[in-house]
Amino acid sequence: MKIAISSTGEKLTDKVSEVFARCPYFIIAEVEEGKVKEFEAIKNESENQMSGAGISAAQLMAEKNVTAIITKNIGPRAFDVLRQFNIKVYSGRGKVKDVLEDFTTRKLEEVKEDKCLKI
């Protein structure tokens, strides 16, 4: 299973970004049997787009075959695109490595449409 986390940096010790679409990086982790097997950091090219950043970032997650997103806040457009690709969204804060552990132990709350950040 591939999990993407909106991140402030390229390392597992960096923090979860405040936002999904305009985060500086995405950490994409391959999780098997509750453990992170490997991860990669990718620069978010949508970060400085004038408009449509949420849609572009969500499409990138689909292209990377991500099955779940962990972020602090997400806009309704990005949320809708992720839902179309059957990618679940979870709310997390703190260090990337800690939210990954919380995800694998089922401690994170899934974001529902009515809790989506309206931006």
C-alpha positions in Angstrom: 0.0 0.0 0.0 1.3 3.5 -0.9 0.6 6.3 1.5 1.4 10.0 0.6 2.0 12.6 3.3 2.0 16.3 2.7 5.3 17.4 4.2 7.4 20.4 5.0 10.5 18.7 3.9 12.1 15.6 2.3 12.7 13.5 5.5 10.6 11.3 7.7 11.6 13.6 10.6 10.0 16.6 8.9 6.5 17.8 9.8 3.2 17.2 8.1 2.4 20.3 6.1 -0.5 22.5 7.1 -2.0 22.1 3.7 -2.2 19.4 1.0 -2.1 21.1 -2.4 0.5 23.8 -1.6 2.9 21.7 0.6 6.6 21.8 -0.4 7.0 18.0 -0.7 5.1 14.8 -0.7 6.6 11.8 1.1 5.3 8.6 -0.6 5.8 5.6 1.6 5.4 1.9 0.7 3.8 0.2 3.7 3.7 -3.6 4.1 2.6 -5.5 7.2 2.5 -2.3 9.2 6.0 -1.3 8.4 7.5 1.3 6.1 9.5 -0.7 3.5 10.7 2.4 1.5 9.9 6.0 0.8 10.6 8.7 -1.6 10.2 12.5 -1.4 8.9 14.3 -4.4 8.8 18.1 -4.9 5.3 19.4 -5.2 5.3 21.2 -8.5 1.7 22.5 -7.8 2.8 24.5 -4.8 3.1 27.8 -6.6 0.4 27.4 -9.2 -1.9 30.4 -9.5 -5.0 28.1 -9.5 -5.9 24.5 -9.7 -3.1 23.4 -7.3 -5.5 21.0 -5.5 -6.6 19.3 -8.6 -3.0 18.9 -9.9 -1.7 17.6 -6.6 -4.6 15.1 -6.4 -3.9 13.9 -10.0 -0.2 13.4 -9.1 -1.2 11.2 -6.2 -3.4 9.1 -8.6 -0.5 8.8 -11.0 1.8 7.6 -8.2 -0.8 4.9 -7.3 -1.3 6.2 -3.8 -4.2 4.6 -1.9 -4.3 7.0 1.1 -3.3 10.6 1.9 -2.3 12.0 5.3 -2.5 15.8 5.6 -3.6 18.4 8.1 -6.0 20.3 5.8 -7.4 19.7 2.3 -9.5 21.8 0.0 -12.8 20.5 -1.5 -11.6 20.3 -5.1 -8.6 18.2 -4.2 -10.8 16.1 -1.9 -13.3 15.5 -4.7 -10.6 14.4 -7.2 -9.0 12.0 -4.7 -12.5 10.6 -4.0 -12.9 9.9 -7.7 -9.7 7.9 -7.7 -10.8 6.0 -4.5 -8.0 7.6 -2.5 -8.8 8.0 1.2 -7.8 11.1 3.2 -6.7 11.0 6.8 -6.0 13.8 9.2 -2.6 13.9 10.8 -0.2 16.3 12.4 3.3 16.2 13.8 6.3 14.4 12.3 5.8 12.3 9.1 7.3 9.2 10.8 4.8 9.5 13.7 1.7 9.9 11.5 2.9 6.9 9.4 3.0 4.9 12.6 -0.4 6.2 13.7 -1.8 5.2 10.3 -0.4 1.6 10.5 -1.9 1.3 14.0 -5.2 2.7 12.8 -5.1 5.8 15.1 -5.8 8.4 12.4 -9.3 9.7 11.6 -10.5 9.5 8.0 -11.5 12.9 6.6 -15.1 13.0 5.5 -16.5 15.6 3.1 -18.2 17.6 5.8 -14.8 18.1 7.6 -13.0 19.2 4.5 -11.3 22.6 4.7 -13.3 25.1 2.6 -10.7 27.2 0.9 
